[in-house]
Structures are given as C-alpha cells and as structure tokens.
Amino acid sequence: MNENQADILEIIKDLVKINSIIATELIQLVENSSSQLRGEIPDSCIGQHLELRKDIISIAEKWNPDCQVLREHNLKHG
C-alpha cells in the first residue's frame, strides 16, 4: 500500500467513526423528540434502538480501536 492509499484508508476510518457518532446521536434525538411529543418512548423502540446502537458501535470499533467514549456514552442511553 502506498502513502496515498494509507492516507485514504485513514480518512475512511475517520469517516466511519464520525458517521457512527452522528447515527447514534440521531437515535437519541429521535428518542428525545418522541418523549417530548408522546410523553414516553414506545417499549418496542427502546429495545430496537439499543440493538441499533450496538450494531453501529461494532461497526465503528471494527475500523477504529479507540471508540470507548462512543460505547460508554451510547450504551448508557439504552
């Protein structure tokens, strides 16, 4: 792998991590909005959102070993 390819790989890894942060924060935004509009979050959504968070975190960790804050922050929401 040449230097340019290594740089591109690092950029892609950064983008995976950034997109993982955005995705999990969007889940939280949906939950907060639902809670404000309905007074609660449907039980079915709570479980599914936790599974989505776990999947997103796994993808982020696959490419970025330093995702501990992402993991800790998001799993406390579920």
PDB file of N, CA, C and O in Angstrom, chain B, residues numbered from 101:
ATOM      1  N   MET B 101       0.851  -1.171   0.000  1.00  0.00           N
ATOM      2  CA  MET B 101       0.000   0.000   0.000  1.00  0.00           C
ATOM      3  C   MET B 101       0.897   1.235   0.000  1.00  0.00           C
ATOM      4  O   MET B 101       1.814   1.352   0.814  1.00  0.00           O
ATOM      5  N   ASN B 102       0.622   2.144  -0.915  1.00  0.00           N
ATOM      6  CA  ASN B 102       1.448   3.346  -0.955  1.00  0.00           C
ATOM      7  C   ASN B 102       0.921   4.391   0.037  1.00  0.00           C
ATOM      8  O   ASN B 102      -0.118   4.201   0.669  1.00  0.00           O
ATOM      9  N   GLU B 103       1.655   5.486   0.154  1.00  0.00           N
ATOM     10  CA  GLU B 103       1.318   6.511   1.143  1.00  0.00           C
ATOM     11  C   GLU B 103      -0.063   7.116   0.891  1.00  0.00           C
ATOM     12  O   GLU B 103      -0.809   7.362   1.838  1.00  0.00           O
ATOM     13  N   ASN B 104      -0.405   7.356  -0.357  1.00  0.00           N
ATOM     14  CA  ASN B 104      -1.703   7.928  -0.704  1.00  0.00           C
ATOM     15  C   ASN B 104      -2.844   6.984  -0.300  1.00  0.00           C
ATOM     16  O   ASN B 104      -3.866   7.425   0.227  1.00  0.00           O
ATOM     17  N   GLN B 105      -2.660   5.699  -0.549  1.00  0.00           N
ATOM     18  CA  GLN B 105      -3.670   4.721  -0.174  1.00  0.00           C
ATOM     19  C   GLN B 105      -3.830   4.645   1.344  1.00  0.00           C
ATOM     20  O   GLN B 105      -4.943   4.520   1.854  1.00  0.00           O
ATOM     21  N   ALA B 106      -2.718   4.722   2.052  1.00  0.00           N
ATOM     22  CA  ALA B 106      -2.775   4.707   3.519  1.00  0.00           C
ATOM     23  C   ALA B 106      -3.521   5.929   4.040  1.00  0.00           C
ATOM     24  O   ALA B 106      -4.301   5.829   4.988  1.00  0.00           O
ATOM     25  N   ASP B 107      -3.280   7.086   3.420  1.00  0.00           N
ATOM     26  CA  ASP B 107      -3.993   8.309   3.823  1.00  0.00           C
ATOM     27  C   ASP B 107      -5.490   8.170   3.579  1.00  0.00           C
ATOM     28  O   ASP B 107      -6.301   8.557   4.420  1.00  0.00           O
ATOM     29  N   ILE B 108      -5.850   7.619   2.429  1.00  0.00           N
ATOM     30  CA  ILE B 108      -7.263   7.435   2.102  1.00  0.00           C
ATOM     31  C   ILE B 108      -7.914   6.468   3.084  1.00  0.00           C
ATOM     32  O   ILE B 108      -9.048   6.687   3.511  1.00  0.00           O
ATOM     33  N   LEU B 109      -7.215   5.413   3.439  1.00  0.00           N
ATOM     34  CA  LEU B 109      -7.729   4.459   4.419  1.00  0.00           C
ATOM     35  C   LEU B 109      -7.967   5.144   5.761  1.00  0.00           C
ATOM     36  O   LEU B 109      -8.992   4.899   6.398  1.00  0.00           O
ATOM     37  N   GLU B 110      -7.064   5.977   6.193  1.00  0.00           N
ATOM     38  CA  GLU B 110      -7.237   6.698   7.461  1.00  0.00           C
ATOM     39  C   GLU B 110      -8.425   7.660   7.406  1.00  0.00           C
ATOM     40  O   GLU B 110      -9.164   7.800   8.380  1.00  0.00           O
ATOM     41  N   ILE B 111      -8.599   8.314   6.267  1.00  0.00           N
ATOM     42  CA  ILE B 111      -9.748   9.212   6.100  1.00  0.00           C
ATOM     43  C   ILE B 111     -11.048   8.414   6.191  1.00  0.00           C
ATOM     44  O   ILE B 111     -11.998   8.841   6.848  1.00  0.00           O
ATOM     45  N   ILE B 112     -11.088   7.273   5.542  1.00  0.00           N
ATOM     46  CA  ILE B 112     -12.295   6.441   5.578  1.00  0.00           C
ATOM     47  C   ILE B 112     -12.574   5.968   7.005  1.00  0.00           C
ATOM     48  O   ILE B 112     -13.726   5.965   7.440  1.00  0.00           O
ATOM     49  N   LYS B 113     -11.540   5.572   7.727  1.00  0.00           N
ATOM     50  CA  LYS B 113     -11.719   5.160   9.126  1.00  0.00           C
ATOM     51  C   LYS B 113     -12.288   6.311   9.956  1.00  0.00           C
ATOM     52  O   LYS B 113     -13.182   6.107  10.777  1.00  0.00           O
ATOM     53  N   ASP B 114     -11.768   7.516   9.739  1.00  0.00           N
ATOM     54  CA  ASP B 114     -12.291   8.689  10.447  1.00  0.00           C
ATOM     55  C   ASP B 114     -13.756   8.923  10.105  1.00  0.00           C
ATOM     56  O   ASP B 114     -14.562   9.232  10.983  1.00  0.00           O
ATOM     57  N   LEU B 115     -14.097   8.775   8.834  1.00  0.00           N
ATOM     58  CA  LEU B 115     -15.486   8.988   8.411  1.00  0.00           C
ATOM     59  C   LEU B 115     -16.428   7.942   9.003  1.00  0.00           C
ATOM     60  O   LEU B 115     -17.563   8.260   9.357  1.00  0.00           O
ATOM     61  N   VAL B 116     -15.969   6.709   9.112  1.00  0.00           N
ATOM     62  CA  VAL B 116     -16.783   5.661   9.748  1.00  0.00           C
ATOM     63  C   VAL B 116     -17.069   6.048  11.199  1.00  0.00           C
ATOM     64  O   VAL B 116     -18.199   5.921  11.672  1.00  0.00           O
ATOM     65  N   LYS B 117     -16.043   6.516  11.896  1.00  0.00           N
ATOM     66  CA  LYS B 117     -16.231   6.899  13.297  1.00  0.00           C
ATOM     67  C   LYS B 117     -17.163   8.109  13.415  1.00  0.00           C
ATOM     68  O   LYS B 117     -18.065   8.120  14.252  1.00  0.00           O
ATOM     69  N   ILE B 118     -16.946   9.113  12.588  1.00  0.00           N
ATOM     70  CA  ILE B 118     -17.801  10.304  12.624  1.00  0.00           C
ATOM     71  C   ILE B 118     -19.247   9.933  12.302  1.00  0.00           C
ATOM     72  O   ILE B 118     -20.164  10.396  12.981  1.00  0.00           O
ATOM     73  N   ASN B 119     -19.462   9.112  11.285  1.00  0.00           N
ATOM     74  CA  ASN B 119     -20.817   8.699  10.937  1.00  0.00           C
ATOM     75  C   ASN B 119     -21.456   7.871  12.045  1.00  0.00           C
ATOM     76  O   ASN B 119     -22.671   7.931  12.237  1.00  0.00           O
ATOM     77  N   SER B 120     -20.671   7.114  12.762  1.00  0.00           N
ATOM     78  CA  SER B 120     -21.191   6.341  13.888  1.00  0.00           C
ATOM     79  C   SER B 120     -21.660   7.269  15.006  1.00  0.00           C
ATOM     80  O   SER B 120     -22.696   7.036  15.628  1.00  0.00           O
ATOM     81  N   ILE B 121     -20.898   8.303  15.248  1.00  0.00           N
ATOM     82  CA  ILE B 121     -21.292   9.288  16.256  1.00  0.00           C
ATOM     83  C   ILE B 121     -22.593   9.969  15.831  1.00  0.00           C
ATOM     84  O   ILE B 121     -23.521  10.106  16.628  1.00  0.00           O
ATOM     85  N   ILE B 122     -22.651  10.388  14.580  1.00  0.00           N
ATOM     86  CA  ILE B 122     -23.856  11.054  14.069  1.00  0.00           C
ATOM     87  C   ILE B 122     -25.061  10.117  14.161  1.00  0.00           C
ATOM     88  O   ILE B 122     -26.136  10.532  14.595  1.00  0.00           O
ATOM     89  N   ALA B 123     -24.892   8.873  13.759  1.00  0.00           N
ATOM     90  CA  ALA B 123     -26.006   7.922  13.767  1.00  0.00           C
ATOM     91  C   ALA B 123     -26.541   7.687  15.178  1.00  0.00           C
ATOM     92  O   ALA B 123     -27.754   7.678  15.390  1.00  0.00           O
ATOM     93  N   THR B 124     -25.647   7.498  16.134  1.00  0.00           N
ATOM     94  CA  THR B 124     -26.121   7.240  17.497  1.00  0.00           C
ATOM     95  C   THR B 124     -26.742   8.490  18.117  1.00  0.00           C
ATOM     96  O   THR B 124     -27.693   8.388  18.892  1.00  0.00           O
ATOM     97  N   GLU B 125     -26.220   9.650  17.787  1.00  0.00           N
ATOM     98  CA  GLU B 125     -26.818  10.886  18.302  1.00  0.00           C
ATOM     99  C   GLU B 125     -28.188  11.134  17.669  1.00  0.00           C
ATOM    100  O   GLU B 125     -29.079  11.674  18.324  1.00  0.00           O
ATOM    101  N   LEU B 126     -28.364  10.748  16.413  1.00  0.00           N
ATOM    102  CA  LEU B 126     -29.679  10.869  15.779  1.00  0.00           C
ATOM    103  C   LEU B 126     -30.698   9.950  16.442  1.00  0.00           C
ATOM    104  O   LEU B 126     -31.857  10.329  16.613  1.00  0.00           O
ATOM    105  N   ILE B 127     -30.280   8.761  16.812  1.00  0.00           N
ATOM    106  CA  ILE B 127     -31.177   7.865  17.556  1.00  0.00           C
ATOM    107  C   ILE B 127     -31.613   8.537  18.847  1.00  0.00           C
ATOM    108  O   ILE B 127     -32.790   8.496  19.205  1.00  0.00           O
ATOM    109  N   GLN B 128     -30.676   9.151  19.543  1.00  0.00           N
ATOM    110  CA  GLN B 128     -31.015   9.825  20.795  1.00  0.00           C
ATOM    111  C   GLN B 128     -31.948  11.002  20.551  1.00  0.00           C
ATOM    112  O   GLN B 128     -32.861  11.244  21.340  1.00  0.00           O
ATOM    113  N   LEU B 129     -31.732  11.725  19.480  1.00  0.00           N
ATOM    114  CA  LEU B 129     -32.597  12.848  19.126  1.00  0.00           C
ATOM    115  C   LEU B 129     -34.024  12.366  18.866  1.00  0.00           C
ATOM    116  O   LEU B 129     -34.982  13.000  19.309  1.00  0.00           O
ATOM    117  N   VAL B 130     -34.169  11.257  18.157  1.00  0.00           N
ATOM    118  CA  VAL B 130     -35.489  10.683  17.903  1.00  0.00           C
ATOM    119  C   VAL B 130     -36.153  10.293  19.221  1.00  0.00           C
ATOM    120  O   VAL B 130     -37.340  10.554  19.417  1.00  0.00           O
ATOM    121  N   GLU B 131     -35.401   9.672  20.120  1.00  0.00           N
ATOM    122  CA  GLU B 131     -35.968   9.285  21.412  1.00  0.00           C
ATOM    123  C   GLU B 131     -36.390  10.511  22.221  1.00  0.00           C
ATOM    124  O   GLU B 131     -37.461  10.519  22.827  1.00  0.00           O
ATOM    125  N   ASN B 132     -35.560  11.530  22.231  1.00  0.00           N
ATOM    126  CA  ASN B 132     -35.910  12.739  22.970  1.00  0.00           C
ATOM    127  C   ASN B 132     -37.155  13.395  22.385  1.00  0.00           C
ATOM    128  O   ASN B 132     -38.027  13.843  23.129  1.00  0.00           O
ATOM    129  N   SER B 133     -37.242  13.455  21.070  1.00  0.00           N
ATOM    130  CA  SER B 133     -38.406  14.051  20.411  1.00  0.00           C
ATOM    131  C   SER B 133     -39.664  13.246  20.707  1.00  0.00           C
ATOM    132  O   SER B 133     -40.717  13.811  21.004  1.00  0.00           O
ATOM    133  N   SER B 134     -39.548  11.938  20.625  1.00  0.00           N
ATOM    134  CA  SER B 134     -40.687  11.064  20.910  1.00  0.00           C
ATOM    135  C   SER B 134     -41.156  11.246  22.343  1.00  0.00           C
ATOM    136  O   SER B 134     -42.354  11.318  22.616  1.00  0.00           O
ATOM    137  N   SER B 135     -40.209  11.319  23.240  1.00  0.00           N
ATOM    138  CA  SER B 135     -40.543  11.508  24.653  1.00  0.00           C
ATOM    139  C   SER B 135     -41.272  12.827  24.882  1.00  0.00           C
ATOM    140  O   SER B 135     -42.228  12.890  25.655  1.00  0.00           O
ATOM    141  N   GLN B 136     -40.817  13.872  24.209  1.00  0.00           N
ATOM    142  CA  GLN B 136     -41.467  15.178  24.360  1.00  0.00           C
ATOM    143  C   GLN B 136     -42.856  15.192  23.737  1.00  0.00           C
ATOM    144  O   GLN B 136     -43.781  15.779  24.299  1.00  0.00           O
ATOM    145  N   LEU B 137     -43.010  14.552  22.582  1.00  0.00           N
ATOM    146  CA  LEU B 137     -44.298  14.564  21.885  1.00  0.00           C
ATOM    147  C   LEU B 137     -45.317  13.607  22.498  1.00  0.00           C
ATOM    148  O   LEU B 137     -46.497  13.941  22.604  1.00  0.00           O
ATOM    149  N   ARG B 138     -44.870  12.435  22.896  1.00  0.00           N
ATOM    150  CA  ARG B 138     -45.777  11.388  23.390  1.00  0.00           C
ATOM    151  C   ARG B 138     -45.761  11.227  24.903  1.00  0.00           C
ATOM    152  O   ARG B 138     -46.637  10.586  25.485  1.00  0.00           O
ATOM    153  N   GLY B 139     -44.769  11.809  25.517  1.00  0.00           N
ATOM    154  CA  GLY B 139     -44.625  11.624  26.959  1.00  0.00           C
ATOM    155  C   GLY B 139     -43.835  10.388  27.328  1.00  0.00           C
ATOM    156  O   GLY B 139     -43.498  10.188  28.495  1.00  0.00           O
ATOM    157  N   GLU B 140     -43.536   9.554  26.342  1.00  0.00           N
ATOM    158  CA  GLU B 140     -42.749   8.341  26.589  1.00  0.00           C
ATOM    159  C   GLU B 140     -42.193   7.822  25.267  1.00  0.00           C
ATOM    160  O   GLU B 140     -42.593   8.247  24.184  1.00  0.00           O
ATOM    161  N   ILE B 141     -41.271   6.903  25.396  1.00  0.00           N
ATOM    162  CA  ILE B 141     -40.708   6.229  24.225  1.00  0.00           C
ATOM    163  C   ILE B 141     -41.331   4.839  24.188  1.00  0.00           C
ATOM    164  O   ILE B 141     -41.270   4.121  25.186  1.00  0.00           O
ATOM    165  N   PRO B 142     -41.931   4.436  23.062  1.00  0.00           N
ATOM    166  CA  PRO B 142     -42.518   3.093  22.993  1.00  0.00           C
ATOM    167  C   PRO B 142     -41.494   2.017  23.350  1.00  0.00           C
ATOM    168  O   PRO B 142     -40.334   2.093  22.945  1.00  0.00           O
ATOM    169  N   ASP B 143     -41.931   1.019  24.108  1.00  0.00           N
ATOM    170  CA  ASP B 143     -41.030  -0.060  24.532  1.00  0.00           C
ATOM    171  C   ASP B 143     -40.354  -0.751  23.355  1.00  0.00           C
ATOM    172  O   ASP B 143     -39.178  -1.108  23.426  1.00  0.00           O
ATOM    173  N   SER B 144     -41.109  -0.938  22.268  1.00  0.00           N
ATOM    174  CA  SER B 144     -40.514  -1.613  21.104  1.00  0.00           C
ATOM    175  C   SER B 144     -39.353  -0.804  20.545  1.00  0.00           C
ATOM    176  O   SER B 144     -38.366  -1.373  20.077  1.00  0.00           O
ATOM    177  N   CYS B 145     -39.464   0.511  20.592  1.00  0.00           N
ATOM    178  CA  CYS B 145     -38.390   1.372  20.079  1.00  0.00           C
ATOM    179  C   CYS B 145     -37.160   1.321  20.981  1.00  0.00           C
ATOM    180  O   CYS B 145     -36.028   1.315  20.497  1.00  0.00           O
ATOM    181  N   ILE B 146     -37.382   1.285  22.264  1.00  0.00           N
ATOM    182  CA  ILE B 146     -36.251   1.274  23.200  1.00  0.00           C
ATOM    183  C   ILE B 146     -35.344   0.083  22.917  1.00  0.00           C
ATOM    184  O   ILE B 146     -34.128   0.243  22.818  1.00  0.00           O
ATOM    185  N   GLY B 147     -35.912  -1.093  22.788  1.00  0.00           N
ATOM    186  CA  GLY B 147     -35.118  -2.294  22.511  1.00  0.00           C
ATOM    187  C   GLY B 147     -34.450  -2.255  21.151  1.00  0.00           C
ATOM    188  O   GLY B 147     -33.283  -2.620  21.012  1.00  0.00           O
ATOM    189  N   GLN B 148     -35.189  -1.812  20.151  1.00  0.00           N
ATOM    190  CA  GLN B 148     -34.626  -1.742  18.807  1.00  0.00           C
ATOM    191  C   GLN B 148     -33.527  -0.690  18.717  1.00  0.00           C
ATOM    192  O   GLN B 148     -32.517  -0.904  18.046  1.00  0.00           O
ATOM    193  N   HIS B 149     -33.712   0.426  19.378  1.00  0.00           N
ATOM    194  CA  HIS B 149     -32.686   1.473  19.369  1.00  0.00           C
ATOM    195  C   HIS B 149     -31.409   0.987  20.038  1.00  0.00           C
ATOM    196  O   HIS B 149     -30.312   1.300  19.577  1.00  0.00           O
ATOM    197  N   LEU B 150     -31.537   0.231  21.114  1.00  0.00           N
ATOM    198  CA  LEU B 150     -30.352  -0.321  21.773  1.00  0.00           C
ATOM    199  C   LEU B 150     -29.604  -1.254  20.829  1.00  0.00           C
ATOM    200  O   LEU B 150     -28.377  -1.203  20.748  1.00  0.00           O
ATOM    201  N   GLU B 151     -30.336  -2.105  20.115  1.00  0.00           N
ATOM    202  CA  GLU B 151     -29.691  -3.010  19.160  1.00  0.00           C
ATOM    203  C   GLU B 151     -29.025  -2.233  18.032  1.00  0.00           C
ATOM    204  O   GLU B 151     -27.924  -2.584  17.608  1.00  0.00           O
ATOM    205  N   LEU B 152     -29.676  -1.184  17.541  1.00  0.00           N
ATOM    206  CA  LEU B 152     -29.061  -0.345  16.515  1.00  0.00           C
ATOM    207  C   LEU B 152     -27.784   0.309  17.032  1.00  0.00           C
ATOM    208  O   LEU B 152     -26.774   0.353  16.329  1.00  0.00           O
ATOM    209  N   ARG B 153     -27.831   0.818  18.266  1.00  0.00           N
ATOM    210  CA  ARG B 153     -26.630   1.422  18.862  1.00  0.00           C
ATOM    211  C   ARG B 153     -25.484   0.412  18.908  1.00  0.00           C
ATOM    212  O   ARG B 153     -24.349   0.727  18.549  1.00  0.00           O
ATOM    213  N   LYS B 154     -25.796  -0.802  19.355  1.00  0.00           N
ATOM    214  CA  LYS B 154     -24.769  -1.843  19.454  1.00  0.00           C
ATOM    215  C   LYS B 154     -24.176  -2.155  18.084  1.00  0.00           C
ATOM    216  O   LYS B 154     -22.962  -2.306  17.949  1.00  0.00           O
ATOM    217  N   ASP B 155     -25.036  -2.253  17.066  1.00  0.00           N
ATOM    218  CA  ASP B 155     -24.552  -2.524  15.709  1.00  0.00           C
ATOM    219  C   ASP B 155     -23.643  -1.393  15.224  1.00  0.00           C
ATOM    220  O   ASP B 155     -22.573  -1.642  14.667  1.00  0.00           O
ATOM    221  N   ILE B 156     -24.071  -0.168  15.436  1.00  0.00           N
ATOM    222  CA  ILE B 156     -23.287   0.995  14.999  1.00  0.00           C
ATOM    223  C   ILE B 156     -21.941   1.028  15.710  1.00  0.00           C
ATOM    224  O   ILE B 156     -20.913   1.289  15.086  1.00  0.00           O
ATOM    225  N   ILE B 157     -21.945   0.768  17.004  1.00  0.00           N
ATOM    226  CA  ILE B 157     -20.698   0.762  17.773  1.00  0.00           C
ATOM    227  C   ILE B 157     -19.769  -0.346  17.281  1.00  0.00           C
ATOM    228  O   ILE B 157     -18.559  -0.141  17.176  1.00  0.00           O
ATOM    229  N   SER B 158     -20.319  -1.504  16.982  1.00  0.00           N
ATOM    230  CA  SER B 158     -19.500  -2.617  16.468  1.00  0.00           C
ATOM    231  C   SER B 158     -18.833  -2.251  15.152  1.00  0.00           C
ATOM    232  O   SER B 158     -17.663  -2.562  14.934  1.00  0.00           O
ATOM    233  N   ILE B 159     -19.578  -1.591  14.278  1.00  0.00           N
ATOM    234  CA  ILE B 159     -19.003  -1.160  13.003  1.00  0.00           C
ATOM    235  C   ILE B 159     -17.882  -0.152  13.246  1.00  0.00           C
ATOM    236  O   ILE B 159     -16.814  -0.246  12.641  1.00  0.00           O
ATOM    237  N   ALA B 160     -18.127   0.805  14.130  1.00  0.00           N
ATOM    238  CA  ALA B 160     -17.102   1.812  14.430  1.00  0.00           C
ATOM    239  C   ALA B 160     -15.848   1.153  15.004  1.00  0.00           C
ATOM    240  O   ALA B 160     -14.729   1.487  14.614  1.00  0.00           O
ATOM    241  N   GLU B 161     -16.044   0.214  15.934  1.00  0.00           N
ATOM    242  CA  GLU B 161     -14.905  -0.448  16.575  1.00  0.00           C
ATOM    243  C   GLU B 161     -14.154  -1.376  15.618  1.00  0.00           C
ATOM    244  O   GLU B 161     -12.964  -1.631  15.801  1.00  0.00           O
ATOM    245  N   LYS B 162     -14.837  -1.868  14.622  1.00  0.00           N
ATOM    246  CA  LYS B 162     -14.187  -2.725  13.620  1.00  0.00           C
ATOM    247  C   LYS B 162     -13.051  -1.978  12.928  1.00  0.00           C
ATOM    248  O   LYS B 162     -12.020  -2.570  12.606  1.00  0.00           O
ATOM    249  N   TRP B 163     -13.237  -0.686  12.703  1.00  0.00           N
ATOM    250  CA  TRP B 163     -12.272   0.110  11.960  1.00  0.00           C
ATOM    251  C   TRP B 163     -11.493   1.088  12.832  1.00  0.00           C
ATOM    252  O   TRP B 163     -10.481   1.635  12.394  1.00  0.00           O
ATOM    253  N   ASN B 164     -11.953   1.314  14.061  1.00  0.00           N
ATOM    254  CA  ASN B 164     -11.310   2.280  14.953  1.00  0.00           C
ATOM    255  C   ASN B 164     -11.233   1.692  16.355  1.00  0.00           C
ATOM    256  O   ASN B 164     -12.255   1.611  17.037  1.00  0.00           O
ATOM    257  N   PRO B 165     -10.077   1.289  16.793  1.00  0.00           N
ATOM    258  CA  PRO B 165      -9.971   0.674  18.105  1.00  0.00           C
ATOM    259  C   PRO B 165     -10.278   1.628  19.266  1.00  0.00           C
ATOM    260  O   PRO B 165     -10.563   1.172  20.373  1.00  0.00           O
ATOM    261  N   ASP B 166     -10.225   2.917  19.032  1.00  0.00           N
ATOM    262  CA  ASP B 166     -10.430   3.892  20.104  1.00  0.00           C
ATOM    263  C   ASP B 166     -11.847   4.464  20.056  1.00  0.00           C
ATOM    264  O   ASP B 166     -12.051   5.622  19.692  1.00  0.00           O
ATOM    265  N   CYS B 167     -12.815   3.637  20.428  1.00  0.00           N
ATOM    266  CA  CYS B 167     -14.223   4.071  20.433  1.00  0.00           C
ATOM    267  C   CYS B 167     -14.861   3.892  21.808  1.00  0.00           C
ATOM    268  O   CYS B 167     -16.080   3.761  21.915  1.00  0.00           O
ATOM    269  N   GLN B 168     -14.051   3.886  22.848  1.00  0.00           N
ATOM    270  CA  GLN B 168     -14.565   3.641  24.197  1.00  0.00           C
ATOM    271  C   GLN B 168     -15.583   4.690  24.632  1.00  0.00           C
ATOM    272  O   GLN B 168     -16.588   4.343  25.253  1.00  0.00           O
ATOM    273  N   VAL B 169     -15.350   5.949  24.324  1.00  0.00           N
ATOM    274  CA  VAL B 169     -16.293   7.000  24.702  1.00  0.00           C
ATOM    275  C   VAL B 169     -17.610   6.803  23.960  1.00  0.00           C
ATOM    276  O   VAL B 169     -18.681   6.949  24.549  1.00  0.00           O
ATOM    277  N   LEU B 170     -17.540   6.474  22.682  1.00  0.00           N
ATOM    278  CA  LEU B 170     -18.751   6.202  21.906  1.00  0.00           C
ATOM    279  C   LEU B 170     -19.535   5.069  22.543  1.00  0.00           C
ATOM    280  O   LEU B 170     -20.750   5.169  22.709  1.00  0.00           O
ATOM    281  N   ARG B 171     -18.845   3.986  22.901  1.00  0.00           N
ATOM    282  CA  ARG B 171     -19.504   2.828  23.529  1.00  0.00           C
ATOM    283  C   ARG B 171     -20.121   3.217  24.873  1.00  0.00           C
ATOM    284  O   ARG B 171     -21.306   2.971  25.099  1.00  0.00           O
ATOM    285  N   GLU B 172     -19.351   3.808  25.748  1.00  0.00           N
ATOM    286  CA  GLU B 172     -19.843   4.145  27.080  1.00  0.00           C
ATOM    287  C   GLU B 172     -21.002   5.133  27.029  1.00  0.00           C
ATOM    288  O   GLU B 172     -22.003   4.956  27.723  1.00  0.00           O
ATOM    289  N   HIS B 173     -20.869   6.151  26.225  1.00  0.00           N
ATOM    290  CA  HIS B 173     -21.899   7.186  26.138  1.00  0.00           C
ATOM    291  C   HIS B 173     -23.216   6.619  25.612  1.00  0.00           C
ATOM    292  O   HIS B 173     -24.282   6.940  26.136  1.00  0.00           O
ATOM    293  N   ASN B 174     -23.147   5.788  24.591  1.00  0.00           N
ATOM    294  CA  ASN B 174     -24.371   5.308  23.955  1.00  0.00           C
ATOM    295  C   ASN B 174     -25.041   4.162  24.663  1.00  0.00           C
ATOM    296  O   ASN B 174     -26.268   4.070  24.644  1.00  0.00           O
ATOM    297  N   LEU B 175     -24.297   3.298  25.278  1.00  0.00           N
ATOM    298  CA  LEU B 175     -24.940   2.163  25.939  1.00  0.00           C
ATOM    299  C   LEU B 175     -25.628   2.565  27.237  1.00  0.00           C
ATOM    300  O   LEU B 175     -26.483   1.830  27.732  1.00  0.00           O
ATOM    301  N   LYS B 176     -25.272   3.714  27.793  1.00  0.00           N
ATOM    302  CA  LYS B 176     -25.988   4.156  28.988  1.00  0.00           C
ATOM    303  C   LYS B 176     -27.375   4.684  28.627  1.00  0.00           C
ATOM    304  O   LYS B 176     -28.241   4.779  29.497  1.00  0.00           O
ATOM    305  N   HIS B 177     -27.600   5.031  27.349  1.00  0.00           N
ATOM    306  CA  HIS B 177     -28.908   5.508  26.920  1.00  0.00           C
ATOM    307  C   HIS B 177     -29.919   4.361  26.835  1.00  0.00           C
ATOM    308  O   HIS B 177     -31.120   4.566  27.007  1.00  0.00           O
ATOM    309  N   GLY B 178     -29.417   3.157  26.567  1.00  0.00           N
ATOM    310  CA  GLY B 178     -30.321   2.034  26.305  1.00  0.00           C
ATOM    311  C   GLY B 178     -30.823   1.410  27.485  1.00  0.00           C
ATOM    312  O   GLY B 178     -31.593   0.454  27.399  1.00  0.00           O
TER     313      GLY B 178
END
